[in-house]
C-alpha cells in the first residue's frame, strides 16, 4: 500500500498493482489526518515520529 498526499489536499492510494485504487481528499490537523475518498468512505490516522498509523497499518515515508 502506498499513500501519496498531494499539496492540493487530495490523495492517491495504491494497492498492489493498482496505482489509483482509491482517491479523495485529506485534511491534517496537528498530528491527525482525516481522509474522505471519492465514494464517501472516511478513515483517519495519526502521525507519530514521522510514521503514519492508519487503519491498523504502519506507513513509512518513502525515501527519494
Residue pairs with C-beta under 8 A, 6 or more apart in sequence:
1 13
1 14
1 15
1 57
1 59
2 13
2 14
2 62
3 11
3 12
3 13
3 52
3 54
3 59
4 11
4 12
4 13
4 14
5 11
5 26
6 12
9 25
9 26
9 27
10 23
10 24
10 25
10 26
11 23
11 24
11 25
11 26
11 35
12 19
12 20
12 22
12 23
13 20
13 21
13 22
13 23
13 37
14 20
14 21
15 21
15 22
22 37
22 38
22 41
23 37
23 38
24 35
24 36
24 37
24 38
24 39
24 41
25 35
25 36
26 33
26 34
26 35
26 36
27 33
27 34
28 34
28 47
31 46
31 47
31 48
32 44
32 45
32 46
32 47
33 44
33 45
33 46
33 47
33 52
33 54
34 42
34 43
34 44
35 42
35 43
35 44
35 45
36 42
37 43
43 54
43 55
44 54
45 52
45 53
45 54
45 55
45 59
46 52
46 53
46 54
47 53
50 61
51 58
51 59
51 60
51 61
52 58
52 59
52 60
53 59
